[in-house]
Amino acid sequence: MFLGLLCFAVTGAASAVCDVNIDHSGVVVRFGDPVTVNCSTTREDVLGAGWESSVSPVNEPDSTTAFWNASSLTVRDAKPKCLMNFNNETELPECIFLFAPEFMKIDNASNIKCLVLGVASAQYLAVQFYKGDDQIAGSDNVTHNGTQFPVNATITFPKNHGVNYTCTAELDFGPEAPIQNTSPPYATSTIGPGEEKLNMSSLPYTMSPKAAASPVCDVNIDPSRVMVRFGDPVTVNCSTTRDDVLGAGWESSVSPVNEPDSKITVWNVSSLTVWDAEPKCFINYMNEPRQCVKKLDLVIYKYPESVSLIAPGFMKIGVESNITCQVLDVAPIRYLSVKLYKGDEQLGNRSFTHNSTRFPVNESVPFPVTPTRADNGAEYTCVAELQLGPGELIKNASLPFRMLPIDFEEQPNLTVSENVEVNKSSTVRCELKNAFPPEEVQVELLINNEIHTIRSNMDNVYVEERFTLDSVEPAVITCNVSLRSLSKSASRNVQGYVLPEPTLHTEAVLVSQTGIVTCSVDGSFPATATQRLLLNGFIVIETHNSTPAQYEFKAEKELNGKMITCETELKLAATSVKKNQSTTFKVLCKYTVCRCLHVCVCVCVGQTLDSHFDCDEADKISSHSI
């Protein structure tokens, strides 16, 4: 809608005085608080008093005083005005509006309205409509309204085309008073004997002979997008290029602004500490659209309070674990990206573009990682990025985390004999396979809980040691293996035993004679031990006490060189231990030496016992006699 507006006040008589007194002419009141203001006059020809306002208007007939009272002032544009009506004055219209449609089609009838506000003695009012200087619709008197107080009147004129139109309001108090009409806006008064005619016109309205262009919401915010850190200052301008401006301002939960009769308004905050400010610039116009609102693209951000990397106490090679990036007290999260790096290599990225939360949040982002031996010593870092716009990347990084993976899945292998001979040196070996890193492994051997040896910084994770038991009492051998805070162990029970060495007694025996072989031991002999004699691996006799084992035999030539073994055996809980001594039978035989003096005569002489030989040797000698 087009709005033509003219507002002013004129008195009808030269001698009249506008005696209007407002107590507290300047009032400061907090939004929402109560307010009371008194308005009065000292003149006696009062018809009434009142207040014009968008809040709590007042009309007091026959009163020289009017109170404007608002119990809670919650309207920012109340604009209260005190009015006084007197007998000896005629009040011209306060305002005249001309309303025309936004679009007026050629050759189609349209209505143009004149709205006359705040006119007294409305029965004398006439409204005229002009095209240029030509009156085209005649007068329209509002003679039916006899009130003496200010009233509003609306007159409608049909019209279908034209160029320049003006609406004029007249107060006609007699048929002979001349009407003076100058270029609008104007107000004239002509006084005759007992009669007068007062004239007031609206602003002209120019009609285009073609369809009117659509109204435009012309609101310009500079800068159009604002990035501000929480707590920093911010200043933004808002303006319009349209001329029909009633005022401009900013709606916001912090530092709202209202600028009447201004085409420019500035939103200025010295320290922005409100996350949901949501400032909107509004422009109020005389014509349609009457109000235009544009929201400021405002991003309030806050750097993370901290960025940290959280990893398990140890990470196993080949086993997936989570490295967590923790970002505290950051806003807004929709611009946040959390990334995990190994050196310069990005391993993972998490963004939150669909999260519209404006307030600071804490966020923990887990990244799965499966370490290998090649990752040993690599540095991992969490990086939080705020991508506020092109070229506006803000990075915060955690302290680096040095990857030290381990392989500690195998159990230690402890190798030692379960039965150990007392006072004899024995071997124990502890081995841990596939341990990594081997140089950090510690191995500890204990015998009956007493530390026997400690080894560390080994390329190959094993320990082999010799030890001696001094009694037959059972002993516990333990191998403890540790890698950083992890540890494993293996234990074995070792039984000590005593078993003397066996002694074999035998002599050479002349063939066909009787011989004896004895198997005995030196020193004490365990009651559970056994002594036995074996001929060529077959038992010929055994005893189960300390009595020596004896074997009596007749020496046969065939026994010569046969193996005879003396064996002692001690049976333990789960096994047995043996000791033995072996030798061969020696059977002696006579031999005969023959000497041939010539071919026909040979003399053979038998040898004495002192000259007996091993039967096998005797046979060889006899066969080689001369």
C-alpha positions as CSV (number, residue, x, y, z in Angstrom):
1,M,0.0,0.0,0.0
2,F,1.1,3.6,-0.7
3,L,0.9,5.8,2.4
4,G,0.9,9.6,2.1
5,L,1.3,11.2,5.6
6,L,1.2,14.8,6.9
7,C,1.2,15.5,10.7
8,F,1.2,18.9,12.4
9,A,-0.9,21.0,14.8
10,V,-2.5,24.4,14.1
11,T,-4.7,26.7,16.3
12,G,-7.6,28.4,14.9
13,A,-7.3,31.8,16.6
14,A,-4.3,34.0,16.7
15,S,-4.8,34.9,20.4
16,A,-5.1,31.3,21.5
17,V,-2.3,29.8,23.5
18,C,-1.5,26.0,23.6
19,D,-1.2,25.7,27.3
20,V,-0.3,22.1,27.8
21,N,1.9,21.1,30.8
22,I,3.4,17.6,31.3
23,D,4.9,16.8,34.6
24,H,8.3,15.0,34.2
25,S,8.6,16.0,30.5
26,G,11.4,13.5,30.2
27,V,10.6,10.1,31.7
28,V,13.0,7.1,31.9
29,V,11.4,3.8,32.6
30,R,12.7,0.2,32.6
31,F,11.0,-2.1,30.2
32,G,8.1,-3.9,32.1
33,D,8.0,-1.4,35.0
34,P,5.0,0.9,35.8
35,V,4.8,4.5,34.7
36,T,2.5,7.4,35.5
37,V,2.6,10.9,33.9
38,N,0.2,13.9,34.6
39,C,-0.8,16.3,31.9
40,S,-2.8,19.6,32.6
41,T,-3.7,23.1,31.4
42,T,-4.5,26.4,33.1
43,R,-7.0,27.5,30.5
44,E,-10.6,27.6,31.5
45,D,-12.3,27.0,28.1
46,V,-11.5,23.3,28.2
47,L,-13.7,20.7,26.4
48,G,-11.6,17.8,27.6
49,A,-8.1,16.3,27.9
50,G,-6.6,12.9,27.1
51,W,-3.6,10.8,26.0
52,E,-3.0,9.3,22.6
53,S,-0.8,6.1,22.9
54,S,-0.7,2.6,21.7
55,V,-0.8,1.6,25.4
56,S,-3.5,2.8,27.8
57,P,-5.0,5.7,25.8
58,V,-7.0,8.2,27.9
59,N,-10.1,10.5,27.2
60,E,-11.3,12.8,30.0
61,P,-14.3,15.0,28.8
62,D,-14.7,18.4,30.7
63,S,-11.3,17.9,32.5
64,T,-8.2,20.1,32.7
65,T,-6.1,17.1,33.8
66,A,-5.4,13.6,32.3
67,F,-3.2,10.9,33.8
68,W,-1.4,8.4,31.5
69,N,-0.9,5.3,33.6
70,A,0.6,2.0,32.5
71,S,1.0,-0.7,35.2
72,S,3.7,-2.6,33.2
73,L,5.2,-0.9,30.1
74,T,6.0,-3.7,27.7
75,V,5.6,-1.8,24.4
76,R,8.7,0.0,23.2
77,D,6.9,2.3,20.7
78,A,4.1,3.6,22.9
79,K,4.8,7.2,22.0
80,P,2.3,8.9,24.3
81,K,0.9,12.3,23.4
82,C,-1.1,14.6,25.6
83,L,-4.0,16.4,23.9
84,M,-6.2,19.3,25.1
85,N,-9.5,20.4,23.4
86,F,-10.6,24.0,23.9
87,N,-13.9,25.9,23.1
88,N,-12.2,28.9,21.4
89,E,-10.1,26.8,18.9
90,T,-10.7,24.6,16.0
91,E,-8.4,21.7,15.7
92,L,-7.2,20.9,12.2
93,P,-6.8,17.2,11.3
94,E,-3.7,15.8,12.9
95,C,-2.8,13.6,9.9
96,I,-4.2,12.8,6.5
97,F,-3.4,9.5,4.9
98,L,-3.9,8.6,1.2
99,F,-4.3,4.9,0.6
100,A,-4.0,3.4,-2.9
101,P,-3.8,-0.3,-4.0
102,E,-0.3,-1.7,-4.6
103,F,-1.4,-2.5,-8.2
104,M,-3.9,-0.5,-10.2
105,K,-4.8,-2.0,-13.5
106,I,-5.4,0.2,-16.5
107,D,-9.1,0.7,-17.3
108,N,-10.2,-1.1,-14.1
109,A,-11.9,0.8,-11.4
110,S,-10.0,1.0,-8.1
111,N,-10.7,2.8,-4.8
112,I,-8.4,5.4,-3.3
113,K,-9.1,6.3,0.3
114,C,-8.5,9.4,2.3
115,L,-8.1,8.8,6.0
116,V,-8.4,12.0,8.2
117,L,-7.1,11.6,11.8
118,G,-7.8,13.7,14.9
119,V,-10.2,16.3,13.5
120,A,-12.6,18.1,15.8
121,S,-16.1,19.5,14.8
122,A,-16.3,16.7,12.3
123,Q,-19.8,17.9,11.1
124,Y,-18.0,20.7,9.2
125,L,-15.5,18.3,7.5
126,A,-15.3,17.9,3.8
127,V,-12.8,15.8,1.9
128,Q,-11.9,16.6,-1.7
129,F,-9.9,14.5,-4.2
130,Y,-7.7,16.2,-6.9
131,K,-6.0,15.0,-10.0
132,G,-3.3,17.6,-10.3
133,D,-5.2,20.8,-9.8
134,D,-8.5,19.4,-11.0
135,Q,-11.1,18.3,-8.5
136,I,-12.4,15.0,-9.8
137,A,-14.7,13.6,-7.2
138,G,-16.3,16.5,-5.4
139,S,-16.7,17.1,-1.7
140,D,-17.8,14.5,0.7
141,N,-19.1,16.2,3.9
142,V,-19.2,14.3,7.2
143,T,-22.1,16.3,8.5
144,H,-23.7,13.4,10.4
145,N,-20.9,13.4,13.1
146,G,-21.6,16.1,15.7
147,T,-18.8,15.4,18.2
148,Q,-16.5,18.2,19.2
149,F,-13.7,15.9,20.1
150,P,-11.1,14.7,17.6
151,V,-12.3,11.9,15.4
152,N,-11.1,9.9,12.4
153,A,-12.9,9.9,9.1
154,T,-12.3,7.7,6.0
155,I,-13.6,8.8,2.5
156,T,-13.4,6.5,-0.5
157,F,-13.1,7.7,-4.1
158,P,-13.3,5.4,-7.1
159,K,-10.7,6.0,-9.8
160,N,-9.3,4.1,-12.7
161,H,-6.3,6.1,-14.0
162,G,-4.4,9.3,-13.6
163,V,-1.1,10.8,-12.9
164,N,-0.9,12.9,-9.6
165,Y,-3.6,12.6,-7.0
166,T,-4.1,14.6,-3.8
167,C,-6.5,14.3,-0.9
168,T,-7.7,17.5,0.8
169,A,-9.6,17.9,4.1
170,E,-11.6,21.1,4.8
171,L,-13.4,22.4,7.8
172,D,-16.2,24.5,6.3
173,F,-17.9,26.9,8.8
174,G,-19.7,29.1,6.3
175,P,-20.6,29.3,2.6
176,E,-18.8,32.5,1.8
177,A,-15.4,31.9,3.2
178,P,-12.9,31.4,0.4
179,I,-10.9,28.1,0.1
180,Q,-7.2,28.7,-0.3
181,N,-5.2,25.8,-1.8
182,T,-1.5,25.7,-2.3
183,S,1.0,23.0,-3.2
184,P,0.7,20.3,-0.6
185,P,1.2,19.8,2.2
186,Y,-0.3,23.1,3.5
187,A,-2.7,24.5,6.0
188,T,-4.6,27.8,5.7
189,S,-7.2,29.8,7.7
190,T,-9.4,32.5,6.4
191,I,-11.5,34.4,9.0
192,G,-14.8,36.2,8.0
193,P,-17.6,37.6,10.0
194,G,-18.7,34.5,12.0
195,E,-17.4,32.0,9.5
196,E,-14.1,30.3,8.4
197,K,-12.9,27.5,6.2
198,L,-9.7,25.6,7.1
199,N,-7.9,23.4,4.6
200,M,-5.3,20.6,4.9
201,S,-4.0,18.3,2.2
202,S,-2.2,15.0,2.1
203,L,1.1,14.3,0.4
204,P,0.5,13.7,-3.4
205,Y,0.4,10.2,-4.8
206,T,1.6,9.6,-8.3
207,M,-0.1,6.9,-10.2
208,S,1.7,5.0,-12.9
209,P,-0.3,4.2,-16.1
210,K,1.1,0.6,-15.9
211,A,1.1,-2.1,-13.3
212,A,3.2,-1.1,-10.2
213,A,6.3,-3.0,-9.4
214,S,6.3,-5.4,-6.4
215,P,7.5,-3.9,-3.2
216,V,11.0,-5.0,-2.1
217,C,12.3,-5.9,1.4
218,D,15.5,-3.9,1.1
219,V,17.5,-4.8,4.2
220,N,21.3,-4.8,4.0
221,I,23.5,-6.2,6.7
222,D,27.2,-5.5,6.7
223,P,29.0,-7.7,7.2
224,S,26.5,-10.3,6.1
225,R,28.3,-13.1,8.0
226,V,30.0,-12.6,11.3
227,M,32.4,-15.0,13.1
228,V,33.1,-13.8,16.6
229,R,34.8,-15.6,19.5
230,F,32.9,-15.9,22.7
231,G,33.6,-12.8,24.8
232,D,34.9,-10.7,22.0
233,P,33.3,-7.4,20.8
234,V,31.1,-7.3,17.7
235,T,29.7,-4.5,15.5
236,V,27.3,-5.0,12.6
237,N,25.5,-2.3,10.5
238,C,22.1,-2.7,9.0
239,S,20.6,-0.2,6.5
240,T,18.0,0.2,3.7
241,T,17.9,2.3,0.5
242,R,14.2,2.8,0.6
243,D,13.0,6.3,1.5
244,D,9.7,5.5,3.2
245,V,11.4,4.5,6.4
246,L,9.7,4.8,9.8
247,G,12.6,3.3,11.7
248,A,15.1,0.5,12.1
249,G,16.5,-1.6,14.8
250,W,17.8,-4.9,16.1
251,E,15.9,-7.6,17.9
252,S,18.3,-9.6,20.1
253,S,18.6,-11.1,23.6
254,V,21.6,-8.9,24.1
255,S,21.9,-5.1,23.3
256,P,18.6,-4.7,21.3
257,V,18.4,-1.5,19.3
258,N,15.5,0.8,18.2
259,E,16.2,3.8,15.9
260,P,13.0,5.7,15.0
261,D,13.1,7.7,11.7
262,S,16.5,6.1,10.8
263,K,17.6,4.2,7.7
264,I,20.7,2.8,9.5
265,T,21.0,0.9,12.8
266,V,24.1,-0.6,14.4
267,W,24.2,-3.6,16.6
268,N,27.2,-3.2,18.9
269,V,28.2,-5.5,21.8
270,S,31.4,-4.8,23.7
271,S,31.7,-8.4,24.9
272,L,29.4,-11.1,23.4
273,T,28.8,-13.6,26.2
274,V,25.4,-14.9,25.2
275,W,25.3,-18.0,23.0
276,D,21.7,-17.5,21.8
277,A,21.7,-13.8,20.9
278,E,20.2,-14.5,17.4
279,P,20.2,-10.8,16.3
280,K,17.6,-9.8,13.7
281,C,17.6,-6.4,11.9
282,F,14.1,-5.0,11.3
283,I,13.1,-2.0,9.1
284,N,9.7,-0.4,9.4
285,Y,8.2,1.3,6.3
286,M,5.3,3.5,5.5
287,N,4.4,1.4,2.5
288,E,4.0,-2.4,2.0
289,P,5.8,-4.4,3.1
290,R,5.5,-2.4,6.3
291,Q,8.2,-4.4,8.1
292,C,11.1,-6.4,6.8
293,V,13.3,-8.6,9.0
294,K,16.6,-10.2,8.2
295,K,18.5,-12.5,10.5
296,L,22.2,-12.0,11.0
297,D,24.3,-15.0,10.0
298,L,26.2,-15.1,13.3
299,V,28.6,-17.8,14.4
300,I,29.8,-17.6,18.0
301,Y,32.8,-19.9,18.5
302,K,35.0,-21.0,21.3
303,Y,38.4,-22.7,21.1
304,P,38.6,-26.1,22.8
305,E,39.5,-25.9,26.4
306,S,41.8,-28.9,25.8
307,V,42.5,-31.6,23.3
308,S,43.8,-34.9,24.7
309,L,44.7,-38.4,23.5
310,I,43.6,-41.3,25.6
311,A,45.2,-44.7,24.9
312,P,45.2,-48.0,26.8
313,G,48.0,-48.7,29.3
314,F,49.5,-51.1,26.7
315,M,48.5,-52.0,23.2
316,K,49.0,-55.6,21.9
317,I,50.4,-56.3,18.5
318,G,47.7,-57.6,16.2
319,V,44.9,-56.8,18.6
320,E,42.5,-53.9,17.9
321,S,42.2,-51.2,20.5
322,N,40.7,-47.8,20.7
323,I,42.7,-44.5,20.8
324,T,40.2,-41.8,22.0
325,C,40.5,-38.2,21.1
326,Q,38.8,-36.0,23.8
327,V,37.8,-32.4,23.0
328,L,36.5,-30.3,25.9
329,D,34.3,-27.2,25.9
330,V,34.2,-26.3,22.2
331,A,31.5,-24.5,20.1
332,P,29.8,-24.8,17.8
333,I,30.2,-28.5,17.2
334,R,28.8,-28.5,13.7
335,Y,32.1,-26.9,12.5
336,L,34.3,-29.3,14.4
337,S,36.4,-32.1,12.9
338,V,38.4,-34.5,15.1
339,K,41.3,-36.3,13.4
340,L,43.9,-38.9,14.4
341,Y,47.3,-38.8,12.9
342,K,50.3,-41.3,12.9
343,G,53.1,-38.9,12.2
344,D,51.8,-37.0,9.1
345,E,49.5,-39.8,8.1
346,Q,45.8,-39.3,8.8
347,L,44.2,-42.4,10.2
348,G,40.7,-41.2,11.0
349,N,38.3,-38.2,10.8
350,R,35.0,-37.5,12.5
351,S,32.8,-34.5,11.8
352,F,29.5,-33.3,13.4
353,T,27.9,-31.3,10.5
354,H,24.3,-32.4,11.5
355,N,24.6,-31.3,15.1
356,S,23.0,-27.8,15.5
357,T,24.0,-27.3,19.2
358,R,25.2,-23.8,19.7
359,F,26.5,-24.1,23.2
360,P,29.9,-25.5,24.2
361,V,30.1,-29.3,24.4
362,N,32.6,-32.1,25.3
363,E,33.2,-34.8,22.7
364,S,35.1,-38.1,22.9
365,V,35.8,-39.8,19.6
366,P,37.2,-43.4,19.6
367,F,39.4,-44.5,16.7
368,P,40.2,-48.3,16.3
369,V,43.9,-49.0,15.9
370,T,45.6,-52.4,15.3
371,P,49.3,-52.0,16.0
372,T,52.1,-53.9,14.3
373,R,55.8,-54.3,15.3
374,A,56.6,-51.6,12.7
375,D,54.5,-49.1,14.7
376,N,56.9,-49.3,17.7
377,G,58.0,-45.8,18.5
378,A,55.6,-44.0,16.1
379,E,53.9,-40.8,17.4
380,Y,50.1,-40.5,17.4
381,T,48.3,-37.1,17.7
382,C,44.7,-35.9,18.1
383,V,43.8,-32.7,16.2
384,A,40.6,-30.7,16.7
385,E,39.8,-28.4,13.8
386,L,37.2,-25.6,13.7
387,Q,36.4,-24.9,10.0
388,L,34.6,-21.6,10.4
389,G,34.8,-20.6,6.8
390,P,37.2,-20.5,3.8
391,G,40.6,-19.8,5.1
392,E,39.4,-19.7,8.7
393,L,40.7,-23.0,10.0
394,I,41.5,-23.2,13.7
395,K,43.6,-26.2,14.9
396,N,44.3,-27.5,18.3
397,A,46.4,-30.6,18.9
398,S,47.0,-32.9,21.7
399,L,50.4,-33.9,23.1
400,P,51.9,-36.7,21.0
401,F,51.5,-40.3,22.2
402,R,54.4,-42.6,21.5
403,M,53.2,-46.0,20.4
404,L,55.0,-48.9,22.3
405,P,53.1,-52.0,21.3
406,I,53.8,-55.3,23.0
407,D,53.4,-59.0,22.2
408,F,53.1,-61.0,25.4
409,E,50.6,-63.7,24.5
410,E,52.8,-66.8,25.0
411,Q,53.3,-68.5,28.4
412,P,56.8,-69.0,29.6
413,N,58.2,-72.5,29.0
414,L,60.1,-73.9,31.9
415,T,62.2,-77.0,31.2
416,V,63.8,-78.9,34.1
417,S,64.0,-82.5,35.2
418,E,61.4,-83.5,37.7
419,N,64.0,-85.7,39.6
420,V,67.3,-84.2,40.4
421,E,70.2,-86.1,42.0
422,V,71.3,-84.5,45.3
423,N,74.7,-82.7,45.1
424,K,74.8,-83.1,41.3
425,S,74.6,-80.1,38.9
426,S,71.3,-79.9,36.9
427,T,70.1,-77.6,34.2
428,V,66.9,-75.4,34.1
429,R,65.8,-73.4,31.1
430,C,63.1,-70.7,30.9
431,E,62.0,-69.5,27.5
432,L,59.4,-67.0,26.3
433,K,58.6,-67.1,22.6
434,N,57.4,-64.3,20.3
435,A,57.8,-61.6,23.0
436,F,58.1,-58.0,21.8
437,P,60.1,-55.9,22.4
438,P,62.5,-58.6,23.7
439,E,64.9,-56.0,25.1
440,E,62.3,-55.0,27.7
441,V,61.6,-58.5,28.9
442,Q,62.8,-59.5,32.4
443,V,63.3,-63.1,33.5
444,E,63.6,-64.2,37.1
445,L,64.4,-67.7,38.3
446,L,63.6,-68.7,41.9
447,I,64.3,-71.9,43.8
448,N,62.1,-72.3,46.8
449,N,61.2,-68.6,46.4
450,E,64.8,-67.5,46.6
451,I,66.0,-65.5,43.6
452,H,68.6,-67.5,41.8
453,T,69.2,-65.3,38.7
454,I,67.8,-62.2,36.9
455,R,68.3,-61.4,33.3
456,S,67.0,-58.5,31.2
457,N,67.8,-56.7,27.9
458,M,68.1,-60.0,26.1
459,D,67.9,-60.3,22.3
460,N,66.4,-63.8,22.7
461,V,64.1,-64.2,25.6
462,Y,65.4,-67.3,27.4
463,V,67.5,-68.1,30.5
464,E,69.4,-71.4,31.0
465,E,71.1,-72.0,34.3
466,R,72.7,-74.8,36.3
467,F,71.7,-75.6,39.9
468,T,72.4,-78.1,42.7
469,L,70.1,-79.5,45.4
470,D,71.6,-80.4,48.7
471,S,68.8,-82.6,50.0
472,V,66.1,-85.0,48.9
473,E,63.4,-82.6,50.0
474,P,61.1,-81.5,47.2
475,A,62.0,-78.1,45.7
476,V,59.9,-75.6,43.6
477,I,61.6,-73.9,40.7
478,T,59.7,-70.8,39.4
479,C,60.3,-68.7,36.3
480,N,58.8,-65.2,36.4
481,V,58.6,-63.2,33.1
482,S,57.6,-59.5,33.0
483,L,57.1,-56.9,30.3
484,R,56.2,-53.5,31.6
485,S,53.3,-53.8,33.9
486,L,52.4,-57.4,32.7
487,S,53.8,-60.5,34.1
488,K,53.5,-64.3,33.7
489,S,55.1,-67.3,35.5
490,A,55.6,-71.0,35.3
491,S,56.6,-73.4,38.1
492,R,57.8,-76.9,38.4
493,N,58.2,-79.2,41.4
494,V,61.6,-80.9,41.6
495,Q,62.3,-84.1,43.6
496,G,65.8,-84.7,44.9
497,Y,67.1,-88.3,45.2
498,V,70.3,-90.2,46.2
499,L,71.4,-93.3,44.2
500,P,75.0,-94.7,44.7
501,E,77.1,-95.8,41.7
502,P,77.1,-99.6,41.2
503,T,80.3,-101.7,41.3
504,L,80.8,-104.8,39.2
505,H,83.2,-107.5,40.4
506,T,84.3,-110.4,38.1
507,E,87.5,-112.3,37.2
508,A,88.7,-114.4,34.3
509,V,87.7,-118.0,34.6
510,L,89.4,-121.1,33.0
511,V,87.1,-122.8,30.7
512,S,84.9,-125.5,32.4
513,Q,85.6,-123.9,35.7
514,T,83.0,-122.1,38.0
515,G,83.0,-118.3,38.2
516,I,81.2,-115.6,40.3
517,V,80.0,-112.1,39.3
518,T,79.0,-109.7,42.1
519,C,77.0,-106.4,41.7
520,S,77.2,-104.1,44.8
521,V,77.1,-100.4,45.7
522,D,79.3,-98.2,47.8
523,G,77.7,-96.2,50.6
524,S,74.1,-96.2,51.9
525,F,71.6,-97.8,49.6
526,P,67.9,-96.6,49.5
527,A,65.5,-99.1,50.7
528,T,63.4,-98.7,47.5
529,A,66.4,-99.4,45.2
530,T,67.0,-102.5,43.2
531,Q,70.3,-104.2,42.2
532,R,70.5,-106.6,39.3
533,L,72.8,-108.4,36.9
534,L,72.1,-108.6,33.2
535,L,73.8,-110.9,30.7
536,N,73.6,-109.5,27.2
537,G,70.6,-107.3,28.4
538,F,68.7,-110.1,30.1
539,I,68.3,-110.2,33.9
540,V,70.0,-113.1,35.5
541,I,69.5,-112.0,39.1
542,E,68.3,-109.0,41.1
543,T,67.9,-108.1,44.8
544,H,65.7,-105.5,46.5
545,N,67.8,-104.6,49.4
546,S,71.4,-103.7,50.1
547,T,72.5,-107.3,49.7
548,P,74.9,-107.5,46.7
549,A,73.6,-109.4,43.7
550,Q,75.8,-112.4,42.8
551,Y,75.8,-114.6,39.8
552,E,77.6,-118.0,39.8
553,F,78.2,-119.6,36.5
554,K,80.2,-122.4,34.7
555,A,82.7,-120.9,32.3
556,E,81.9,-122.0,28.8
557,K,83.9,-121.0,25.9
558,E,80.8,-119.4,24.4
559,L,80.6,-117.0,27.4
560,N,83.8,-115.4,26.5
561,G,83.2,-111.7,25.5
562,K,79.6,-111.6,26.5
563,M,78.3,-108.4,28.2
564,I,77.6,-108.5,31.8
565,T,75.9,-105.4,33.5
566,C,75.5,-104.4,37.1
567,E,72.5,-102.0,37.4
568,T,70.9,-100.1,40.3
569,E,67.4,-98.7,39.9
570,L,65.5,-96.2,42.2
571,K,61.8,-95.9,41.7
572,L,60.3,-92.4,42.3
573,A,56.8,-91.1,42.3
574,A,56.3,-90.9,38.5
575,T,59.4,-92.4,37.1
576,S,62.6,-94.2,38.0
577,V,66.3,-93.5,37.7
578,K,69.0,-96.0,36.9
579,K,72.8,-96.3,37.1
580,N,74.9,-99.2,35.7
581,Q,78.4,-100.5,35.1
582,S,79.2,-103.1,32.4
583,T,82.1,-105.4,31.4
584,T,82.6,-108.6,29.4
585,F,83.1,-112.2,30.5
586,K,86.7,-113.5,30.1
587,V,87.0,-117.3,29.8
588,L,90.6,-118.6,29.6
589,C,91.7,-121.7,27.6
590,K,95.0,-123.8,27.2
591,Y,96.8,-123.8,23.9
592,T,99.3,-126.3,22.4
593,V,102.4,-125.3,20.5
594,C,103.8,-127.8,17.9
595,R,107.1,-127.6,16.3
596,C,107.9,-129.7,13.2
597,L,111.5,-130.7,12.9
598,H,111.0,-132.0,9.5
599,V,108.1,-132.8,7.4
600,C,107.3,-136.1,9.0
601,V,108.1,-135.3,12.7
602,C,106.3,-132.7,14.8
603,V,106.6,-132.2,18.6
604,C,103.6,-130.6,20.4
605,V,104.0,-129.2,23.9
606,G,101.1,-128.1,26.1
607,Q,101.4,-124.8,28.0
608,T,101.0,-124.4,31.7
609,L,98.2,-122.6,33.4
610,D,100.3,-119.5,33.8
611,S,100.4,-119.3,30.0
612,H,96.7,-119.6,29.5
613,F,95.1,-117.1,27.2
614,D,91.7,-115.9,26.4
615,C,90.1,-118.7,24.6
616,D,89.7,-116.7,21.4
617,E,93.3,-115.7,21.6
618,A,94.3,-119.3,22.4
619,D,92.6,-120.5,19.2
620,K,94.5,-118.0,17.2
621,I,97.9,-119.1,18.7
622,S,97.2,-122.8,18.2
623,S,96.3,-122.3,14.6
624,H,99.6,-120.5,13.9
625,S,101.9,-123.1,15.6
626,I,105.1,-124.0,13.7
